[in-house]
Amino acid sequence: MNLEMLRKQIDDMDEQLVPLLNKRIKAALEIGHLKKQRGDQIWVPEREQAVLDHVTRINEGPLSSELLQHIYTAIMDAAKKTEEQI
């Protein structure tokens, strides 16, 4: 496989990832709205840790679990920042 073909594969995967990331953020926002309505705490560190534990458990590599956790921490931070803007 040549460089252009590999880059095309990455572009195709990005076209799948971006909508999934936005869908994930929308779901997190809905959860945030429900929590606010109920008077629940918005940020729950135990839940964030559970997400990190889950993605670590299902990770089959080659991405290291440490890097995967960094990515997911960034995703969850993006959800929190998005919610703050609403």
C-alpha positions in Angstrom: 0.0 0.0 0.0 1.3 3.4 -0.9 1.4 6.7 1.2 -1.6 8.2 -0.6 -3.8 5.1 0.0 -2.8 5.0 3.7 -3.7 8.7 4.1 -7.0 8.1 2.3 -7.7 5.3 4.9 -7.0 7.7 7.7 -9.2 10.4 6.1 -12.0 7.9 5.8 -11.6 6.9 9.4 -11.6 10.5 10.5 -14.9 10.9 8.7 -16.3 8.2 10.9 -14.6 9.4 14.1 -15.7 13.0 14.0 -19.5 12.3 13.9 -19.0 9.7 16.6 -17.2 12.2 18.8 -19.9 14.7 18.3 -22.6 12.1 19.1 -20.7 11.3 22.3 -20.5 14.9 23.3 -24.3 15.4 22.6 -25.0 12.4 24.8 -22.8 13.8 27.6 -24.6 17.1 27.3 -28.0 15.4 27.7 -26.7 13.7 30.8 -25.5 17.1 32.1 -28.9 18.6 31.5 -30.6 15.8 33.4 -28.2 16.1 36.2 -28.8 19.8 36.5 -32.6 19.3 36.5 -32.2 16.7 39.3 -29.7 18.8 41.2 -27.1 16.2 40.9 -23.3 16.9 40.8 -22.3 17.5 37.2 -18.7 16.2 37.4 -18.4 12.7 39.0 -14.8 11.7 39.2 -15.8 8.0 39.9 -17.7 7.9 36.6 -14.7 9.4 34.7 -12.5 6.8 36.2 -15.0 4.1 35.3 -14.8 5.3 31.6 -11.0 5.2 31.7 -11.1 1.7 33.2 -13.5 0.5 30.6 -11.6 1.8 27.6 -8.4 0.3 29.1 -10.1 -3.0 29.5 -11.3 -3.2 25.9 -8.1 -1.8 24.4 -6.4 -4.3 22.1 -3.6 -2.0 20.9 -1.4 -1.1 19.3 -2.3 2.1 21.1 -1.0 2.0 24.7 -3.6 2.1 27.5 -1.8 5.2 28.8 -2.2 7.1 25.5 -5.8 5.9 25.2 -6.5 7.3 28.6 -5.0 10.6 27.6 -7.2 10.7 24.6 -10.4 9.9 26.6 -9.5 12.4 29.2 -9.3 15.0 26.4 -12.7 13.9 25.1 -14.3 14.1 28.5 -12.7 17.6 29.1 -14.1 18.7 25.8 -17.6 17.6 26.9 -17.2 19.6 30.2 -16.0 22.7 28.3 -18.9 22.4 25.8 -21.3 22.1 28.6 -19.9 25.2 30.3 -20.6 27.2 27.1 -24.3 26.4 27.2 
